[in-house]
Amino acid sequence: MKVEIYDALMRRQASRRDVLRGTASAAALLGLSGAMGGMPGMAFAADDLRAQILQIPGVGKGSPTDADWQKVGELCLGPTKANVKQGEFADVELTFMGLNNQNLHNFLFRGFLKPWEAYTGAKINWIDLAQADYNARLQQSIATGTVDFDILEMGAPFEGDTAGRGLLDEMPDWVAKQIEADDLVSYLKPPVGTWDGKTYRVTIDGDCHTFAYRKDYFGEGSISGMAEPPKTWQEVNAASKALIGKTDPLTSQPAYGYLDPLKGWGGFGFYFIENRATAYAKYPGDPAWLFDPENMKPLVNNPAWVQAIQDVLDLIAAKAYPADQINADPGTTAFSQFLAGTGAMLMWWGDVGSSARTSDTSVVGDVVGFGINRGSNRVYNRKTGQWEDKYNEAPNMAYLGWGIYVTKQVSGDEKKRKAAWSAAAHLGGKDLSLWTSAYPSGFQPYRQSNFNYDEWEKAGYDRAYIEDYLGSNADSYNHPNAAIEPRIPGIFQYYSVAEDELAKGFAGQYKSAQETADAIAAAWEKITDQIGRDSQLKLYRASLGI
């Protein structure tokens, strides 16, 4: 997109709720054909089924249980039964590797797949990994050639490490039809999920970071002193400092502002410094914000990234965070802090929106609002080496969503191969996706059909809340300056070492934000040289569409 077009869009940008209530429906925002997403009164072929599963257990009726997951899995077996005979996979055993993060992910998959196992006759063995252990376990399997799993829960950034090394099985055509792959939101369609023109992924998640905030912290007479929630990262820091020493209006505990996770999370924590950095570093019309597309030199130590790190150091110095925040990883900031009533603002994956209203542990469901990633009142132009004083925003498409992949372990056994892909297709089904979007699952809306507001309202969500929550996802997916990460080999090696250096910087082991950023850049240079600069540059440029 040309810079002048982007600037014009920003000047004319209407509020999300006005757009959604006006003639530009959610369908238009999502670029849908056939006017499907978010349109009131939309008729679906599976209306009765979708309404039924959304009542399990029902919004406001407590957290779903294993029994609920099994009910949903059973009700969504129709597409499987159309492609698989009862008992067809008898004597087949499959090994599934995925997350046990926050008692979601694999825990839900077990419930969803129990009726699938009963119908097909297959048995699944589970490898459960904590989020912080995931990257190391996967990379070890890749490096040593000891892949010991048939089905893998994985994000698109790892496709360079897996599909690029010939470790994955190509998706059969019947799977794409069963999961109705055309229903995915546009940014999750190919090339995401593909490598060298072949498709490997059943998408089960959308994964963009959105801004969640406490509405009771802002407004006339509020404790923040701000009439509106912060629009920029500059305002986020100002609000965080203004709240020091004040009392939370909901819990009567100490009030805090923005919740930065200061502890690493197996590489996944790097996305959270990215949230701050993209507004400064992702210049409109320039797709490159992590590496220079001419030579693979890191951009992570340029003035934009240094500013993002400095923002965090400023709040550490001001003592604006909860005690022991140095040991808070992203799981802590979302589930132990924000949803439990600590802090006013958070960037996280969109499933915080469903958890706020449907998790037993959430106390903020009635006071939480949503928006896209905060912007900045200035942006760094890496080509000119100058800051420009103009508003900029760049939603972070963090991780490109989780998917289910099948490995080459099954490629020589057609029965086992079909079983693995059938399990993956069941988890990636269209109707099941509606339930995982609406309830705590670890996933967020990722299909066009997930944006039908009437369905959510009938499930028990109020309309204004859904317009806010789903709108923040839609606006992020379709933003003209969205920051999309590259699918290159070793991306989580870069992220993991960056976390290590950031932890040192936040603990005061480096003298400045610049020194911290320089340490990250130096480590990234070593990784690039180890993998191969020429090959990395070629793949990086391809991922940017250059």
Secondary structure, DSSP 8 states (H G I E B T S, - for coil): --HHHHHHHHHH---HHHHHHSSS-HHHHTT-SSS-TT-TT---TTHHHHHHHTTSS-TTS----HHHHHHHHHHT-HHHHHHS-TTTTTT-EEEEEEE-GGG-THHHHHHHHHHHHHHH--EEEEEEE-HHHHHHHHHHHHHHT----SEEEEEGGGHHHHGGGT-B----HHHHHHHTGGGB-GGGSTTTTEETTEE-EEE-----EEEEEEGGGSSTT-TT--SS--SBHHHHHHHHHHTTT-B-TTTSSB---B----S--TTTTHHHHHHHHHHHH--TT---SSB-TTT--B-TTSHHHHHHHHHHHHHHHTT-S-TTGGG--HHIIIIIIITTT--SEEEEETHHHHHHHH-TT-S-TTTEEEES--BBS-EEETTTTEEE-S-B---EEGGG-EEEEEBGGGTT-HHHHHHHHHHHHHHT-HHHHHHHHHSSSS----BGGGG-HHHHHHHT--HHHHHHHHHHHHHHHT-TT-EE----TTHHHHHHHHHHHHHHHHTT-SSSHHHHHHHHHHHHHHHHHHH-HHHHHHHHHHHTT-
